[in-house]
Amino acid sequence: MVHGTSLSAVDLNLLVVLRALLTERHVTRAAQRVGLSQSATSHALSRLRELYGDPLLVRRGRALALTPRAERLLPTLERGLSDLKAAIDGEPAFEPATARRSFTLGMADYLQAVLMGPLLCAMERAAPHVDLNVVSAPDLEEQISAGNMDLGLQVSGRRVGTLQSQALFDDDFVCLVRHGHPLIAKKLTMQSYLAARHVVVAPSGTSGSLVDTELSARGLERRVALRVSNFLVAPIVVAETDFLSTMPQRLGVKLAERYGLRALPPPIELPRFGFAMIWHPRVDLEPAQRWLRGVVLGVSRELFGAPSKPRTKKRGSVSAR
């Protein structure tokens, strides 16, 4: 192409004709390929020769041959037109059954414990060659905004700025104690609850929680004698000591069964809380990302149903739901 020629000054349809001419090396066949008349194709060749300052196709016996300039041009032209077509066509469809790629998900250990098994089973059935990288990060929103994570799962209601979000499920609280706890007989009373030493899961290491806020509103305070950063540590502490742990019910019931603990309703009404997935708007319409969010949402709804409106927890028996 003539040096300094602006792309806006070029009829891009000429490049389609040029590819046909250089590929077919025959004006009539090139004309049939692009759906033009032979005279229109010959006219286009004249314009292309003027544009490039090169004959492009030269007579060699009874056939046409590419000039050295045309030989160098053809591979670049093929790539350029293919890329342009892909840009116009948009994202290709995502085929989970044959896809080979990985996704990075960010979520706390609580969510990993209740969702990971069913999620992996669902992905194995639908996308056996897709891998997951699951991490726990305190700066989830920043990691997603930076493009380091495909999807994040966290407590609902947190400010996520410009990120997109979708509610997943909600949960209640349950209290875990060991069998034979000296302060707790048949049920957990407010007196025994406040007298016990508490282990609190605080991933960020900071003090305060929804439970403490509710207690404070009633002029009450519990003794938080231990803070840990991992939900899976708390039941081990409870099983081996007289500590008490108040944690999300869905995980707490599972851990109570595994460690032989008692799962009891809290002696105070506590509001439900929910979880949501968050992602960056730049991947909102990408087929693979939409598929991933659909799988996470489907597994969540199959396990726990749709999230309900916030309500106050009622005293009563504890179930897996």
N, C-alpha and C positions, 0 to 999 in steps of 0.2 A: 504494500500500500504506500502511496506517495507520502513522504515524510510530512508530518504536520497536519494531515487530514483529520478533521474532527469526526468522531463516530456519529454525531448527530447529523452530519451531512451525507452519511452513507445510507442508501436504501438496503436494509438488511435482507430483503428478499433476494437481492443480487447474490448474497453469500450462499443462499440455498441453491440457486442456479449454478453457482461456481462449484459447489461440492458435487453436484450431479455431473457437470461437465468434466471435472477432473477425475471422477470415479469411472464414468462411462467411456470417456475419451471418444465421444461420438455425439454430435449435435442432435441428431434425431432421437436417439435413445435417451439423452438427457432431457429433451423436451417432453417425451412421454413420461419420464419419471417425475417431473415437477408439474405436469399438467399444463404446459404451454405449447403454443404453436412453434414450428421449426423456425419461422422468421423472427418471432419474439425472442426465442432462445439465442439466435444468431445476433440479434440486436443487443441482448444482455451481455454476450461475450465481448462485443465491441466496447461496451461501457466498462466492463471489467478490465480489459486490456488497457484502456485509458486510465482507469483508476490506479492500477498497479504499475503502469509504465513498463509492462512486460507482455509478450504475446501469449504466455500461459500455455497455449496449445499450438503446436506447429505440425505441419504436414511432413510425414515421413513415409514415403511410398504412398500407399492407398489408405494409410491409417493416420491418426493424430497421436502425437506424443507430447508428454509434459516437458516443459522447460525446467531447468534446474530450480528456478524460483517457484514454480508450481509444485515440484517434488517436495520442497521444504514446507510449502504452505499447506498441503493437504492434511497431514496429521494434526496440525494446529487448528485447522478449520473444522475437522471432525470433532475434536475435543470441545472447541468453543460452541459449536452448534448443539452438541449433546448437553453441555452445561446449561445453555440457554433454554433448551427444551425442558430440562429438569426444573429450572426456575419457574417456568410458566406452568408446568404440570402440577407443581406443588409437591408436598410430602408423599412418598410412596406408602402404600398400605403396610402396616406392621403385621407380620405373620408369626404369631407366637410359637406355633408348632415347629417352625424351622429356624427361628431367630437365634443368633449366637451373640449375646451381649451381656452386660451386667448393669445393675442399678445400685446406687448408693442411697440407703435409707437412714434417717436419723430418728432415733426414739430411745426413751429411757428404758431401763431394765424391766420395769413393770410391764410396759407394752410389749417388749420382746418376749416376756414370759407368757403372756396370755394370747398373743397373736402369732408368734413365730411358727409354732408347729402346724396349725391349720393353714397358715399362709404358704408355707413351704410345700405342703401337700397339694394345695390348689395349683401352685406354680408348676410342680412336677407333672401334674396331669395336663396342664395347658401349654407349658413352655419348658420342656425338659432340658433345654440347653441354655436357659437364662439363669444367671447367677446373681446373688445378692451380696452386698457389702453393708452390714448393719453396724452403725456406730452410735454411741451416746455422746452428745455434745451439748454443753450449756449454752452455746451461742448458735442455736439451731437456725434462727432467722438469718443471721449473718452468713452462715455457711451456705444456705440455700441461695441467698442473694448473690453470693460470690461464685455460684455455679459448682460448688464442691459436693452438693447433694442433689439428688433428683426429687426426693420427697421427704417431708418431715412429719412426725406424729407427736403431738403434745397436748397439754391440757387446753380445753376450749376457753375462750374468753380473753386470752392473752392478745395484746396488740401485735399485729403482724404487718403493719405498714401497708405496702403495696402488694404483698403476697396474697395469693388466692387461698381459700380455705373451704373445707367440707367437713361438717360434723359427722362423727363416726358412731360413737356410743356413749352412754353415761354409766355411772357407777355409784355405789353407796360406800359406807365405811363399815368395817368390822373390827373387833378387838380380838387379838390373839393372846392367850395365856397358856401356861402349861397345866396339865392335870395335877391336882394336888397343890395348887397355889395356896399359900397359907392365908391370904386375904380374901380369896374368892371361892365361895361355895357353889350354890346352884346357879346364881345369876350375878351379873356384874352391877353393883350399885354405885351411885355417885360417890358415896363415902369410900368404898374400896378402890374405885377408879382414881380418886384424888390421892389416896394414901400410897398407891403403888408407884414404883419407879418406872419411867417410860423410856422406851427406845424409839426415837423419831428418825425417819429417813429424810435426809435433807441433802439432795444431790449437790446443791450449790454451797452447802456448808453454812448457810445463814440461818438465823433463828426465826421463829414465827411460823405459823401454819394456819390452815382453815380451822382446824380443831382448836388451836389456842385462841383464835379470834372469837369463836363461838363461846368458849369458856369465859374469856375476858368480858364479853358482853353481859354475862350473868354474874360478874364479880368473882369468878372462880379462876384457879390456876393449878395446873398439874406440875409435877416435878419431872422435867426432862433431864434424866441423868445420863443419857447417852445419845449422841447423834452419829448416824452412819450415812454413807453416801449411796448405799446399795440396798434395794428392797429385799434381796435374797439373803442378806446378812441378818436382818432383823429376826426372822423366825428361828435361826440358830441360837441367837442370844436368848430369845424367849424360851426355847426348849431347854436351855442349860442353866437358866437363872429364874428369879422371880420378877423379871421385867415384864412389862405389858407393852404391846404394840398395837396402835390404831392405824390401819392401812386400808387401801382400796379392797372392797369386798371380793371382787372377781379373782384377784390374785390371792387374797388372804385365805379364802376357803380352800383353794388348791394347796397352799402351803401348810394349812392346818392338817389336811389329810396326809400330806407327805411326811410331816414331822411329828404327827401324833399330838397336835395341839387342840385346844378348845377354841372354837370360833363363836364369839358372843356379840350380841347387839350392844352398841355403845349406850351408856346410861344418859346420854344427852342427844336431843334431836339435832342431826347434822344435815345440811343441804346436800343434795346430789351434786356431782361434778361430772363434766364430760370431757371427751377427747376428740380431737379433730386432726385431719391431715392438712398440711400446708405445702404450697409449691409456688414457683416463680411464674409470673404471667408469660414469660418468654417461652415456656414449654407447655402452655395451656392447651394448644391445639396439636402438639406433636403426637402422632398416632401411638408410638411406643409408650410415651408418658401417660396418655389417656388410658391405654390398656392397663398399665401398672396401677393407676388410681382406681380403675374399675375392679381389679382383682382385690385390692385392699378393702375397698368399700363392700364388695360382695362377701368376703370372708367375715368382716365385721358384722354385717347385717345378719348373716347366717348364724353367727355365734350368739349375738347379743340383741338383735333386733334394732330398730331405728331408735335414735335418742328421743327421749321424752322431754317435755317442758320441765324446766327446773322445778323441783318440789322439795319439801322438807321430808327427811327420812322418818318413817314411822317405826316405833319400837315393835319388836316381834322377832320371830324366828329368822335365822339366817339361812339363805339358800344360795345355790351356785349362781343364781341370776340376781 
